[in-house]
Amino acid sequence: MLHLKEVMKICGLGRTSVYDAVQRGEFPPPVPLLTRAPRWIHQEIQSWLSHQIKLSRDK
């Protein structure tokens, strides 16, 4: 499980960009936990990143 700061570092996106993309359905949503800070599933972030790389190579 990844904290937002880790997600931002992996993806190169800022906080607002991450949450905006989640709202648009273009980015994996976080998992709400009992703590205040939601977490993202590592594999979902890696899959999203792989998909973005593939899209950039297919152009």
Secondary structure, DSSP 4 states (H G I P E B T S, - for coil): -B-HHHHHHHHT--HHHHHHHHHHTSSPPPBP-SSSS-BB-HHHHHHHHHHHHHHHH--
